Amino acid sequence: MNADNLVIDAGVPGPAELRRVLGHFATGVAVIAAHDGTRPLGFTCQSVVSVSLDPPYVSFCPAKTSTSWPLLRRAGALCINILAEEQREMCRGFAVSGGDKFAGVEWDRAGNGAPALRGALAQIEATVELEHDAGDHTVVLARIGALRAAESGRPLLFYRGEFGGFSA
């Protein structure tokens, strides 16, 4: 890395600067989904991370402004769907508030009853164990119950405010 490109500022960064700098960290994209007994629910999330292998935990961070997360929390059983590169438009559909996010989306019930999206690279069935307040987001710790992954496919990635793919 060229040192001329690196800018260090000792001040407290604002939201725009945080987005600009942290956007350089490419992340995978997932749809967190649940079923409330009447309808499927879900939202796009890029903050999914493996936390522990024993016991098996995963974490994700919904925004406090999310209208979907309180509904998913009440449902309890979740399916974290790791999206494939060709699911970009589906991802965008789950990122907006309101409307029927599942319109035109093919899915099956995972073993725990939550929606498992067809075409996803992987699915992680989980239950919420802990939530922690973290500024304008909530850190959710969920225990993994079951998981599965496709043998092929390429991930959908989020980098510098845009969706894209991976090439080796």
C-alpha positions in Angstrom: 0.0 0.0 0.0 1.3 3.4 -0.9 1.6 5.5 2.3 0.5 8.6 0.3 -3.0 7.0 0.1 -3.4 6.5 3.8 -4.9 9.3 5.8 -4.9 9.2 9.5 -7.2 11.5 11.4 -7.1 11.6 15.2 -10.6 13.1 15.4 -13.8 11.1 16.0 -15.1 10.0 12.6 -18.6 10.8 11.5 -21.0 8.3 9.8 -20.0 9.3 6.3 -16.3 8.7 7.0 -17.1 5.4 8.8 -19.0 4.2 5.7 -16.2 5.3 3.4 -13.4 3.7 5.2 -15.2 0.5 6.5 -16.6 0.0 3.1 -13.2 -1.2 2.0 -13.9 -4.4 3.9 -15.7 -6.7 1.6 -18.5 -8.7 3.2 -20.7 -11.5 2.2 -24.5 -10.8 2.1 -27.2 -12.8 3.7 -31.0 -12.7 4.2 -32.0 -13.4 7.7 -35.4 -15.1 7.6 -38.1 -16.4 9.9 -41.8 -17.5 9.7 -44.3 -16.2 12.2 -46.8 -18.9 11.6 -48.7 -16.8 9.1 -46.1 -15.4 6.7 -42.4 -15.5 5.9 -40.3 -12.5 7.1 -36.8 -11.4 6.2 -34.2 -8.7 5.8 -30.8 -8.3 4.1 -27.8 -8.3 6.4 -24.1 -8.0 5.6 -22.8 -8.2 9.2 -23.0 -12.0 9.7 -19.9 -13.4 11.4 -18.9 -16.8 12.9 -18.4 -16.4 16.6 -17.7 -19.8 18.1 -17.3 -23.4 17.0 -18.0 -24.9 20.4 -20.7 -24.1 21.2 -21.7 -23.1 17.6 -22.6 -19.4 17.5 -23.1 -16.9 14.7 -23.7 -13.2 15.1 -25.4 -10.5 13.0 -26.3 -6.9 13.6 -29.7 -5.5 12.5 -30.3 -1.7 12.6 -32.4 -0.4 15.4 -34.6 1.2 12.7 -35.4 -2.2 11.2 -39.1 -2.9 11.2 -38.4 -6.6 10.3 -36.1 -7.6 13.1 -38.6 -7.3 15.9 -41.0 -9.6 14.0 -38.2 -12.1 13.3 -37.1 -12.0 17.0 -40.6 -12.9 18.1 -40.7 -15.8 15.6 -37.5 -17.2 17.3 -36.3 -19.8 14.7 -34.1 -18.2 12.0 -32.5 -19.2 8.8 -29.5 -17.2 7.7 -29.3 -17.5 3.9 -25.9 -16.8 2.5 -26.6 -15.3 -0.9 -25.1 -16.3 -4.3 -23.8 -13.8 -6.8 -26.8 -14.1 -9.0 -29.2 -13.2 -6.1 -28.3 -9.5 -6.3 -31.9 -8.4 -7.1 -33.4 -10.6 -4.4 -30.9 -9.0 -2.0 -32.1 -5.5 -2.9 -35.7 -6.6 -2.4 -35.1 -7.8 1.1 -33.2 -4.5 1.9 -36.2 -2.3 1.6 -38.9 -1.7 4.2 -42.5 -2.8 3.8 -44.1 -4.7 1.0 -44.1 -8.4 0.4 -40.4 -9.2 0.3 -41.1 -12.8 -0.6 -43.1 -12.0 -3.7 -41.6 -14.1 -6.5 -39.0 -15.6 -4.2 -38.7 -19.4 -4.2 -38.2 -20.9 -0.7 -38.7 -24.0 1.4 -39.0 -24.5 5.1 -35.8 -25.3 6.8 -35.8 -28.0 9.5 -36.7 -25.3 12.1 -39.5 -23.9 10.0 -37.8 -20.7 8.9 -37.6 -19.9 5.1 -34.6 -21.4 3.3 -34.2 -19.5 0.1 -33.6 -21.6 -3.0 -30.3 -20.8 -4.8 -28.6 -19.6 -1.6 -25.0 -20.8 -1.2 -25.6 -21.9 2.4 -28.2 -21.9 5.1 -27.7 -21.7 8.8 -30.6 -22.6 11.1 -30.3 -20.7 14.4 -32.1 -19.5 17.5 -31.5 -16.2 19.2 -29.7 -16.5 22.5 -28.6 -13.0 23.3 -29.0 -9.4 22.1 -26.7 -6.5 23.0 -27.3 -2.8 22.5 -24.6 -1.3 20.1 -25.4 2.3 19.2 -27.7 2.4 16.2 -27.6 -1.4 15.8 -28.2 -4.5 17.9 -25.6 -7.3 18.2 -27.5 -10.6 18.0 -25.8 -13.9 19.1 -27.6 -17.0 17.8 -26.9 -20.6 18.4 -26.5 -22.8 15.3 -28.8 -25.8 15.1 -28.2 -27.1 11.6 -26.5 -25.9 8.5 -25.9 -26.9 4.9 -23.9 -25.5 1.9 -24.0 -25.9 -1.9 -21.1 -27.7 -3.5 -20.6 -24.9 -6.1 -21.5 -21.3 -6.7 -20.0 -17.9 -6.1 -20.8 -15.5 -3.2 -22.6 -12.1 -3.5 -20.3 -9.5 -1.9 -20.8 -5.9 -0.7 -17.8 -3.6 -1.2 -17.6 0.2 -1.2 -21.4 0.6 -1.4 -21.9 -1.8 -4.3 -22.8 -5.4 -4.8 -20.5 -7.6 -6.8 -18.9 -11.0 -7.1 -15.7 -12.8 -6.4 -13.0 -13.8 -8.8 -9.9 -15.7 -7.8 
